Amino acid sequence: MDMLVRNSSFTEEANLSLLVYELLGNAGVCINGSDPWDMKVHDPKTYENIISKWSLGLGESYMDGLWDCDQLDVMLTKLLKFDLNDRVHGLAKARYALEILKARIINLQSKKRVFQVADKHYDIGNDVFELMLDPFMMYSCGYWENAKTLAQAQEDKLNLICKKLKLKYGEKLLDIGCGWGGLAEYAAKHYGVDVIGITISKEQQQHAIDRCQGLPVDIQLIDYRDLIGKFDKIVSVGMFEHVGQKNYSTFFQTVSCLLKDDGIFLLHTIGSDVTVLRTDPWIDRYIFPNGKIPSASEITQTIENVFLIEDWHNFGQDYDKTLMAWHQKFIENWSKISAKYGERFYRMWTYYLLGCAAFFRSRQGQLWQIILTKKSHQDTYRSIRSNSASSFDNYQAFVSFGYKNTN
């Protein structure tokens, strides 16, 4: 009898492994193969986890050390290009459908839930981000047109944003989702604007306040729906992914009310090549709870009768470079924080960074900078792609008005 039970268990395990082998094999990934992008399985529980929980099970098994891969980013790119989510089976398919239903019924980004992503991700500890990011602490895609380093790519992105906004000395700039204050500092220091930055992260707020001391910058811990006032220019970098489809209309209507009639709004956001109703379940559970990546159609449909599109700039492939640079810095500096965070966090963060790089490399992921204005905006908007011109002239213009650089 015991032998029959063992044989039955072995047969089930063999069937699961065969199914996973076929699925991954169709995408060009071989289990225990010789290529550096092949999956090296250490524990057969991996197969059950993948079949029962799909991408969630794949990621959790990696975090638990049940499998490895020498070139994880390449492996995940192959899986994404093959659109494995369209081939989901069994219990995993039912769970996936349930997540979509939940997203349709529940406002996952309501005001009561808005601080969850800060608790889960942004407030884990500034030390993680400080060792991974550039000196400006920009946690969004860099601009690699001319850059050779991460620091230069992020500074070029900051300058490009300021130029696209056509910032002028003395204007009021609202930064929705200001992060650790890098853009607020740069715009105030180099373009002479007064900045209000908002964030839902206490860790980010304190860091931004410290960074921007002596500058005309006010960093507030507040949800965008509670803002009041009028601003010449508004920018949102890497925050729209947390707004959620049920709140898109509220977001754009709020920005419209806050923006002056002749103002400019720049939206910097990750985008999806197709409309998806739910984020990846592993990303949702371990990295960005309640997130939702918009599609182009979701944005354009929502802004009708609210904003006009002046420019739509896609440089999603630059995010692949940015994420790989973050990952390189993370592993180079890991020993400084390894005792605090542990091996499972290391594997989780590695899977996150390389998985996101694969998302953009597969072209499922896009990175958009969209310039929006009201119908009342009369000036012709000329699109900008290069940031090669220096902001020196702009700097000199407001220094002559008595601005003192205290940094």
N, C-alpha and C positions, 0 to 999 in steps of 0.2 A: 504493500500500500504506500509506504514512504517513497519507494522508488517511483511509483506512478505519479505522486504529487510532485516529486523533483523533476520528472520528465515533462509533466504538464507545465511547470514553471519555466523550465528550459525552453520548451516550444514557444511559449508566449513571448519570452525574452527574445528568442531568435526571430519571431515574426515582427516584433517591434523594431529590432535592429535592422532587419531587411527593409522595412518601410522607410525608416529614416535614411538608410543607405541609398535607396532609390530616389527619394526626394532631393537629398543633397547632391547626389550624383548627377541628376538632371541639370543642376546649377553649376556643375564643374567642380564640386567639392567631394573628395573621397574620404571616407572614414578610415583613419589609420593609414592614409596614403603617404607617398614620399614627397609630394610637393609641399612647399612651405605654407601654403594656404589651406592645406587639408586639416581636418579635425582629428586630433589625437585623443581618443576616448580612454579615460582611466577607470571609469566606473559605468557598468551597464545601466545604472539608474538614469543615465543621461537620456536614453531612448524613451523611456516611459515619461520623463519630464517633458520632452519635446512633443510627443504625441498628445499628451493630456493637456498641456498648457501652452504649446506652440512657442511664440517668441519669448513669452514670459519664462517658460521652462528652459529655453535655450540660454537665456541670460542668467537665470538663477543657477543653473548647472555650472556655468563658467565661474560665477562668484564662489561657488562651493568647491571649486577645484576638481570637478568631475571630468573636465576635458580641457584641452589647451590647443593653441594654434600659434605657429611661429609668426605668421602674417595675418593677424586677426582682422585688420582693416580690409585686406584683399578678400578674405573669405566672406566677410559680411557684405562687401560690395557685390560679389557674385550672387549671393542669396537675394539681395535686394533687386538686382537687375533681372533676376528670374521671377520676381513677384511671388515669392512663396506664400504670402498671405492669401493669395487667390486660390491656393491649393490646400488650405487648412482642412483638417479632418476631424471627425468624431467629437469627443468631449471638448477639445480645443475650439472647434467651430461653434459649439453651443455657448461657450464662455465668451467668445468674441462677439457673437450676436447679442448676448446679454449686456456687454459693455456698451455697444452701440445704442441699445434700447435705453440704458441708463442715461447716456449722454443726451438723448432726445427728450427725456422726461424731466431730468433734474438740471437745474442751472448750476453746473459744477464750479462756476466762477462767480457766484453770488458774493455780496459784501460780507456775509457771514463766513465764507470759505476763503476769502481773498488772501489771508495771511498764511494759509497752509503751506504754500510753496516757499515762503520765506523760512518758516520753521523747518521744513524738510530739506531745503537746498541752500538758500542764500545765507542762512545763519549757522551753517555747520561749523564755521570758523574761518576768519579772514586769512589764517595762515595757509590754508589750502590754496586759496586764490592768489595770494601774494607770491607764492613760489611758482605758480603756473602762468600768470598773466604778465603783461608788459608793465612798464612804470606808470602808465596812466590807469592801470587796472580796468582795461576795457574788456568786458565779457561778451563780446559780439564780434562779428566778422570783420577782419581787417581788409584793407584795400591794397592789393598786391600788384597794381599796374607797374609801378617802378620800384617797389620795395624789395629789399633783400633780406630783411630781418623782421621779426614779429613787431618789435618796437616801432620800426619805421612804417610798417603796414598800418598800425593802429594810429600813429600820428597823422599819416596821410589821410586815413579815414576821417579823423576829427576835422582836419582842415577842409576836406571835401564837403563834409556836412555843413560847416560854417559858410562855405562859399555858396553851396546850393540854397541855403537859407537867406543868402544875401544880407548877412548881419551888418548892422551899422552901429557906430558908437552911440551909446545911450539907450539903445532899444531894450525892451523887456523880453527875455527869452524864458519860456517854460519848457523844462526837461521832464517829460513824463516817463518815469522809470529810470532815474538818474544813476542807478548803480552806486559805485564807489566815488562818484563825483568827477571822473576824468574829463568828460565833455564839458561839464559846468565850469571846471577850472580853466580848461583850454579856451572856451568861448569868452569868459570874463577877462582872462589875461591877454589874449591876443586880438580880441575883437571889441573889447570895451563895453560889453553888454551887461546888464543886470540880470541875474539868473535866479529863478526859483526851480529847484529840483525836488522831485517827490519820489519816494520809495516806500515799499512795504516791509523793508528789512531793517531791523534795528542795527545790525552789524554794519550794513552799508551806510546807513545814515551817520553813524558816529565817525566812520572812516572818512566820509565825504565832508563832514563838518571840519574835521582836522585838516584835511587836504586843502580846503578852500578858505582857510583863515586869512583875513586881510583882504579878501576879494569881495566884490558885491554879489555874493551868492548866499541864498537861503535854502537850506536843505530841510525838507519836512517829511515826517512819517505820516502819510495820508493816502487814502485811496483816491484815484482820479475822479470818482463820482462825487467827491465832496469838495472839489475845487471851486473857487470863485475868482473873479477878476477878469482883466483883459490883457492880452499879450500881443506884441508885434509879431513874434515868431514863436512857433511851437515845434518841438522835436520829440520823437519817441523812438528809442533805439533798443531793440531786443525785448520789448515789453508786451507788444501786441499778441505774442504767442500765449500769454496768460489771460487774455481778455475773454475768450470763449465766444462761440458763434451766437449764443443767445444774448450776448451783450454787445455785439458789433455795432448795432444801431445806437445804443446808449453811448458807446465810446465816441463815435464820430459826431453825434449830436452834441456831446459835451465839449469836444474839441472845437466845434464850430462856434459854440456860445462863448468860449474862452478866447477865440482868435478875433483880432480886429478885422474890419471889413477888407482892408488892403493887406492883410497878413499872409504869411506862408507857413504851411505845415509840412514837415518832412517825417514820413513814416518809414522806419528802417525795420524790416521784419523778415523772418524766415517764411517761406511760402512752399506750398505743396504743388506738385505738377498736376494733381487731380484733387477733387474735393473728397476729403475723408471725414467721417463722422466721429472718429475717436482716435486718440493718440495711441502710439505703441504701448501695450500694457506693461512692459518692463520699464520703459521710460516713465510712465505714469506712476508706477509703484515706488521706484527707487530714486528718481531724479527730479522730474517736474510734475508733481501731482496736479491734476485738473487742467493740464495744458491742452492746447488745440492749435494746430498749424493751419492757417487759412489758405484757401486756394484763391486764384486771381478772380474767379467769378464771384466768390463770396464777398470779396472786397468791393468789386465794381457794382454789384447789385445793391450793396448797403449804402454806398455813398451817393447814389442817384438823388438829385435834388438837394444834396448837402454840399458836396464839393465837386470841383472840376479837376481832372487829372492834367497836370502840366508836364509831368515827366515820369517815366517808369524805367528804372535802371536795374538790371539783373546782373549780379556778379556772384552767383551761387558757388561757382567752382573755387572762388577765393576762400570760402568757408572750409573747404577740404584742407587747404594749406594752413589756415588758421588753427584748426583743430589738431592737425599733426604737429604744429609748432607747440601748442599747449601740452600735448601728450609728451613730447620730447622734454620739455621743461619739467613736467610733472615727474617723470621717471628719474631725471637727473637730480632732482631735489628731494626725492621721496625719503631718503634716509633721515632728513631733518625732522620729519613728522611721523615716521613709521611707528614709533612706539606709542604714539597717541591714538592713531587711527586703525592700525592693524591690517593684516593681510587681506581680509575679505573686502575692506574698503578699497584697498589698492586694486584688487581685481574688478570690483564694481566700477571704479572710476576709469580704469583702463578700458573696460568694455563700453562704458558711456562715451568716452572721447573717440575711440576708434570706430564705434558703431555710428556715431554722428558723422564722422568723416566719410564713412561708407555711404551714408544717406545722401550726402551732397555729391560724392563721386559717381553715384549711380544715376544722378540727375533727377531722382525723385524730389530732392530738396533744392529749393531756390533761395536766393537772398535778394530781396527787393528794397530799393530806396525809391519811394514814391513821393512826388511833390504834389501837394493838393492846395488849391486856393478856392475862395468863394467867387461867385459870379460878380460880386462887387469889386473884385481885384481887377484893376484896369491895365496895369503895366504888362507888356509882353514878357513872358518868362522865357529866357534863353537857357537851354539845358547845358549842364556842366558835367564833364567826365574827368578832366585832368585837374590835379591840384598842384601842378608844378610851379605856378606863380606863388611867390612868398606873401605872407600876411604882414610883411615888414611895413609897407606903406600904411596899411590899416592901423597897425600898432602905433606908428608915429603920429597918425592923425589924432588919436585920443590921448596920447601922452602929452601932446601940446596943450590939452585942456586941463592939465594938472593931475592926471591919474598917476598914482605912485605904486609901482610894483613892489610889494612888501616881501615877495619871495626871492 
